[in-house]
Amino acid sequence: MGGRVARTARTWLVVLGVVAAFALLPAAPAAAHNSLTGSDPRDGARLAAAPERIELRFLATPKEATTEVTVTGPDNVAAADGAPTFSGKRVTVPFRPGAAGLYIVTYRLASDDGHPIKGEIRFTLTTGTPAEAPSASAPPTSAAPAAPTSAAPSPTPAAAEADDDGGTGWLWAAGAVVVLAALGGGLLLRRRAARR
């Protein structure tokens, strides 16, 4: 009788192993997605002193050719002071502070599977450079009035990783394995109790 129970237990272990392998297959493509893991300054920070640089940290190493980072300040003024630099999983952008107010760092990159990832972080600079007042001695410039433009800059969408599942695929797979293991163990114990 001991041999039969051992064979049944081995069979269930094999079945659970195969089910676990298939449960983890859907999570494999999700693992190829990149995502933001942190930033300096952090999202939502309020800063009294302007940082010299902005750093974004990602789950996987971003590729220079497919990564775009922009920094804008109040009134949609560009606040990046140069091109981004890449070091492993980190992207650093020199920061040029302007007026006090909300700064938005947007990023867009492609994961290893080609899936586009985009998002943003926001931080507030509580002190900034004062706006330059027009000089009283400067002669007025005779610039032609600007023609109205129909393509006004659109506001940046809220911080989110568009089209990204947040890496939760492996959690579902792990949960499925635990449930299947519990069911298999319960059936094995039930059979064992029925034979006694």
Residue, then its C-alpha position, 0 to 999 in steps of 0.5 A: m500500500g505504501g508503494r501506491v501512495a508514493r506513486t500517487a504522490r509522485t504523479w501529483l508532484v509531476v502534474l503540479g510541476v507541469v501546471a506551475a510551468f504553464a502558469l508561469l508562461p504568461a508572466a514571461p512576456a510581462a517580465a520583458h516590460n521595463s518600468l520606473t522603480g524610483s526617481d530623484p527627486r521623488d514623485g510629488a516632492r516639494l523642494a526648497a533648493a533646486p537639484e542639479r540633476i534629475e535621476l530616473r531608475f528603471l527595472a531594466t537597462p534603458k536603451e539610449a536610442t529608444t529613451e526620451v526624457t523631457v523636463t518642463g517647468p511652470d508655463n511649459v518652459a523647458a528645464a533640462d540643461g543638456a542631454p540625458t546620460f545613461s549609466g546602467k539602469r539609471v538615466t540622469v538629466p541636468f536640471r536648469p531651474g526656473a520659476a517656483g512651481l510645478y516641474i514635470v519629468t516625462y519619459r518614454l522608452a521601449s522595453d526589450d519586447g518593443h512594448p512602449i512604456k511612458g509616464e511622468i514624475r512631478f515635483t514642486l520647486t518652492t523657490g525659484t529664479p525671479a522673473e526678469a523685469p523689463s528694463a526701464s532704459a531698454p528701448p521697446t522692440s518692434a516685433a510683429p504680433a505673433a499669429p495665433t497658433s492652433a496647436a497649443p501645447s496640451p497638458t501632460p497626462a497624469a503620472a502613469e505607466a501606460d500599457d504596463d501591467g505593473g509586473t503583477g503577472w508573476l503574482w497571479a502565477a504564484g497564486a495559481v501555483v499555491v491554489l493548485a498545490a493546496l488542492g492537490g494536497g487536499l485530494l491526496l489527504r482525502r484519498r489517504a483517509a478514505r483508504r484507512 
